[in-house]
Amino acid sequence: QCRVNMERMQPDGEVHPSGGMLTTFEPPSGPGVRVDTYGYPGYKTNPNFDSLLAKLITHSASADFAEAVGRTQRALGEFEVVAEAENGDEAVRLAEMHIPDIVLMDLVMPGMNGVDATRGVKDVSPRTQIVVLTSYHDDEHIFPALQAGAISYVLKDFRMEEVAEAVRRAAVGEATLLPSVAARVIDELRSER
């Protein structure tokens, strides 16, 4: 069992209760996962009461404690969508507002293109990892996107599981590139010597 609390970590390491409106609230689910909560999108929390928002309970049929802990870790790590941008300018604005862990970035959008938006997101939220999700796999798109700060470059014809894996890997600072893209990046680095 894990507790999910509404708290803010202070620079000195002290924890303080926090409150506000939940704009997004999507607890994990699945086999062996139960969430007891009173939260929902639009709920206004109050820091004057207990900061507990939810209890996550996981179960594993196996006697292996590590398996149960792994299931708990996966459930806590499930990602959620907090915003969707229709163009590059909005992507930068929303990234500054939400400071997301991950941004899935298209390269061709109205207004500011995806490369400039990638650069803009990294300027306002350096910790945000950007996964480019596009249909373009030529050097004219790949290299500028990576140079602007994208950690991964995946194609729209990837299976959904592959895109989800690229997002998970980006969350821990690991890149995802097609082997053919990785080979071109290596060739480019070698040619600069």
C-alpha positions as CSV (number, residue, x, y, z in Angstrom):
1,Q,0.0,0.0,0.0
2,C,1.3,3.5,-0.9
3,R,-0.1,6.9,0.0
4,V,-0.5,9.6,-2.6
5,N,-0.4,13.0,-0.9
6,M,-1.0,16.6,-1.9
7,E,2.3,18.1,-0.6
8,R,5.1,20.3,-1.7
9,M,8.7,19.6,-1.0
10,Q,10.5,22.7,0.3
11,P,14.1,23.5,-0.7
12,D,15.2,22.5,2.8
13,G,13.5,19.1,2.5
14,E,10.6,19.9,4.7
15,V,7.2,18.8,3.4
16,H,4.1,21.1,3.4
17,P,0.5,20.2,2.6
18,S,-0.8,21.9,-0.5
19,G,-4.2,22.5,-2.1
20,G,-5.8,23.7,-5.3
21,M,-8.0,22.4,-8.1
22,L,-7.2,19.0,-9.6
23,T,-7.2,19.7,-13.4
24,T,-6.3,16.1,-14.2
25,F,-6.8,13.1,-12.0
26,E,-6.4,9.7,-13.5
27,P,-5.3,7.0,-11.0
28,P,-3.8,3.8,-12.3
29,S,-5.8,0.7,-12.8
30,G,-5.4,-2.9,-14.0
31,P,-5.1,-6.4,-12.6
32,G,-3.8,-6.4,-9.0
33,V,-4.2,-2.6,-8.7
34,R,-6.8,-0.8,-6.5
35,V,-7.0,2.9,-5.7
36,D,-9.1,4.3,-2.9
37,T,-9.6,8.0,-3.4
38,Y,-12.0,10.9,-3.3
39,G,-10.2,12.9,-6.0
40,Y,-11.7,13.7,-9.4
41,P,-11.0,16.4,-12.1
42,G,-12.4,19.7,-10.9
43,Y,-12.2,18.8,-7.2
44,K,-10.9,21.7,-5.1
45,T,-8.6,20.4,-2.3
46,N,-8.0,22.1,1.0
47,P,-4.6,22.2,2.6
48,N,-6.2,22.6,6.1
49,F,-7.2,18.9,6.1
50,D,-5.2,15.7,5.7
51,S,-3.1,15.8,2.6
52,L,-3.9,12.2,1.6
53,L,-5.5,12.1,-1.8
54,A,-5.4,8.4,-2.6
55,K,-4.2,5.0,-1.4
56,L,-2.7,2.7,-4.0
57,I,-3.0,-0.9,-3.1
58,T,-1.3,-3.6,-5.3
59,H,-1.5,-7.3,-5.1
60,S,0.5,-10.1,-6.7
61,A,-0.5,-13.7,-6.7
62,S,3.2,-14.6,-6.5
63,A,4.9,-14.9,-3.1
64,D,7.7,-12.9,-4.6
65,F,7.8,-9.5,-2.8
66,A,9.9,-7.9,-5.5
67,E,7.1,-8.7,-8.0
68,A,4.5,-6.8,-5.8
69,V,6.9,-3.9,-5.4
70,G,7.5,-3.8,-9.2
71,R,3.7,-3.7,-9.8
72,T,3.4,-0.9,-7.3
73,Q,6.2,1.1,-9.0
74,R,4.6,0.6,-12.4
75,A,1.2,1.7,-11.1
76,L,2.7,4.8,-9.5
77,G,4.6,5.6,-12.7
78,E,1.7,5.5,-15.1
79,F,1.6,8.7,-17.0
80,E,-1.3,11.0,-17.7
81,V,-2.1,13.6,-20.2
82,V,-2.3,17.1,-18.6
83,A,-2.6,19.3,-21.8
84,E,-2.8,19.2,-25.5
85,A,-1.5,21.9,-27.8
86,E,-2.8,22.7,-31.3
87,N,0.3,24.6,-32.3
88,G,3.9,25.3,-31.3
89,D,3.2,28.6,-29.5
90,E,0.6,26.9,-27.3
91,A,2.9,23.9,-26.7
92,V,5.5,26.3,-25.2
93,R,2.9,28.2,-23.1
94,L,1.4,25.0,-21.8
95,A,4.8,23.5,-21.0
96,E,5.6,26.7,-19.0
97,M,2.3,26.4,-17.1
98,H,2.4,22.6,-16.4
99,I,6.2,21.8,-16.4
100,P,5.4,18.3,-17.8
101,D,7.8,15.4,-17.5
102,I,7.3,14.5,-21.2
103,V,6.1,16.3,-24.3
104,L,5.2,14.4,-27.5
105,M,6.0,16.9,-30.2
106,D,4.9,16.9,-33.8
107,L,7.2,18.7,-36.2
108,V,4.7,20.2,-38.6
109,M,2.1,22.4,-36.8
110,P,0.4,25.8,-37.6
111,G,2.5,28.8,-36.5
112,M,5.7,27.8,-34.7
113,N,7.1,24.6,-36.1
114,G,8.0,21.6,-33.9
115,V,11.8,22.3,-33.9
116,D,11.3,25.9,-32.6
117,A,8.6,24.6,-30.2
118,T,11.1,22.0,-28.9
119,R,13.7,24.7,-28.3
120,G,11.0,26.9,-26.6
121,V,9.8,24.1,-24.3
122,K,13.4,23.4,-23.3
123,D,13.9,27.1,-22.5
124,V,10.9,27.3,-20.2
125,S,11.2,23.8,-18.7
126,P,14.7,22.4,-19.1
127,R,13.7,19.2,-17.2
128,T,11.0,18.3,-19.7
129,Q,12.0,15.5,-22.0
130,I,10.8,15.8,-25.6
131,V,9.8,12.9,-27.7
132,V,9.4,13.9,-31.4
133,L,6.5,11.9,-32.9
134,T,6.4,12.5,-36.6
135,S,6.1,11.0,-40.1
136,Y,9.4,12.6,-41.3
137,H,12.6,10.5,-41.1
138,D,15.0,12.6,-43.2
139,D,18.1,14.4,-42.0
140,E,16.5,17.8,-42.6
141,H,14.0,17.0,-39.8
142,I,15.9,14.7,-37.5
143,F,19.1,16.7,-36.8
144,P,17.4,20.0,-36.1
145,A,14.9,18.3,-33.7
146,L,17.7,16.6,-31.8
147,Q,19.9,19.7,-31.7
148,A,16.9,21.7,-30.3
149,G,16.7,19.3,-27.4
150,A,14.6,16.3,-28.3
151,I,15.7,13.1,-26.5
152,S,13.9,10.7,-28.8
153,Y,12.7,10.7,-32.4
154,V,9.9,8.2,-33.2
155,L,7.6,7.8,-36.2
156,K,3.8,7.9,-36.3
157,D,3.7,4.4,-37.9
158,F,5.3,2.9,-34.7
159,R,3.0,0.6,-32.8
160,M,1.4,2.3,-29.7
161,E,3.4,0.0,-27.4
162,E,6.6,1.3,-29.0
163,V,5.6,4.9,-28.6
164,A,4.6,4.2,-24.9
165,E,8.0,2.6,-24.4
166,A,9.8,5.6,-25.9
167,V,7.9,7.8,-23.4
168,R,8.8,5.6,-20.5
169,R,12.4,5.6,-21.5
170,A,12.5,9.4,-22.0
171,A,11.1,9.7,-18.4
172,V,14.3,8.1,-17.1
173,G,16.6,10.0,-19.5
174,E,17.0,7.4,-22.2
175,A,16.8,8.0,-25.9
176,T,14.8,6.1,-28.5
177,L,15.9,6.3,-32.1
178,L,15.3,4.1,-35.1
179,P,18.5,2.1,-35.9
180,S,18.7,3.8,-39.2
181,V,18.4,7.2,-37.5
182,A,21.0,6.3,-34.9
183,A,23.4,5.2,-37.6
184,R,23.0,8.6,-39.4
185,V,23.6,10.4,-36.1
186,I,26.8,8.4,-35.5
187,D,27.9,9.1,-39.1
188,E,27.3,12.8,-38.6
189,L,29.3,12.8,-35.3
190,R,32.2,11.0,-37.0
191,S,32.2,13.4,-39.9
192,E,32.6,16.3,-37.5
193,R,36.0,15.0,-36.3
